[in-house]
Amino acid sequence: MAMATKHRNPGAGRKPLDESEISGELERKQVRLDRESIEILTRIGRGELSLGIREAARRTRRRQDMVAYRRVGDDAK
């Protein structure tokens, strides 16, 4: 009986470009981003959205800019 080959998406199983800086396992998450955010983060990641997101998080952590986002009007509460 012939074994069926598994179909993989392009890039599946590929090591991330920033592998040396990653501590722990990567988690897969689904997010919704506007077009401008995608363009900016992809540019930061040199063409790779996931890499851009991780790099933006690293830069934020380095600057210690960890203040939580507040919507307009939240100050009144």
Protein Blocks (a to p, Z undefined) as FASTA:
>chain_A
ZZddddddehihpacfklmmpgcjdddddddddfklmmmmmmmnnopaklmmmmmmmmmm
mnopabccddehjlmZZ
